[in-house]
């Protein structure tokens, strides 16, 4: 008796195909294949895989660059929703967000939330590209940061007690070493002044009237605009007032001084903006420059006596030269323009060339050595 039929069929298939054999699981394997062929095939597969991998990386980089480019193009122009009519009942708010090109996602989030409120006309943003030294964050090293800290902490011994105290509190090197990006942090200290200057130029060039309030805050700050309007719409915004989300009170036994903590934001009324943007001439002080005296009228200068009083107070304080600002003043300047020139003239990258009385030695709040008492509601 011969083998069963399925075994005979298997033997016949095996005889008819001498270069292939079948395993018990029905999978075929190659026989009599030259090693050179396997080597060439392996090299081809590896090469093809590498080409595909690099192609995908290049495509991903191109897509990401395009996304970043689109975001920057979308966020850079101020968000302008000007009123078509002027009514006394309109409540308008402009926003200035202090940010970085490395955090465009935060700006985008603010633009799609806070900035969509009906009261918001303009959403200004200020990043490295608006700085007087736009490449500061990539060009300076920690050696520059250390030099700035050492220079500023030694300054101000002959200045008023407030400036002596604040400069003694300037960020020390050990504190700066702990920061994730001390170079970027240092370069960002001039940015709020660049932002105010950017907003001022917008109002001048567009002829748009000032808002009831300008909100200035960081890109990771959120404001409930409904509650803000509820609390501020009924107030007289023409009064010169600046509000702060958080005030830091220094120990009175050391110095009687209070200042806003930047991250929580500051609120500038229309009246405060008028004073910040008002141009001043101080006889006997500063030079003269057509840039600051022609073509840019001051805001709300109808009350000339008020403007004269303001200029008199401005010139009196300017003579004191408390922070070394006098040498940067030119007749016809506004306070915002003076602040911008004061903060941007001496670049951090040139700290080795700073002389006594020069350099920008102000920065955002550094945690003091004494505890701040809790806020009492």
Buried (B, 14 or more C-beta within 10 A) or exposed (E): EEEEEEEEEEEEEEEEEEEEEEEEEEEEEEEEEEEEEEEEEEEEEEEEEEEEEEEEEEEEEEEEEEEEEEBBEEBBEBBEBEEEEEEEEBBBBBBBBBBBBEBBEBBBBBBEEBBEBEBBBBBBBBBBEBBBBBEBBEBBEEEBBBBBBEBBBEBBEEBEEBBBBBBBBBBBBEEBEEEEEBBBBBBBBBBBBBBBBBBBEBBBEEEBBBBBBBBBBBBEBEBEBEEBBEEBBEEEBBEBBBBBBBEBEBEEEEEEBEEBBBBBBBBBBBBBBBBBBBBBBBEEBBEEEEEBBEEBEBBBEEEEEBBEEBBEEBBEEBEEBBBBBBEBBBBBBBBBBBBBBBBBBBBBBBBEEBEEBBBBBBBBBEEEEEEBEEEEE
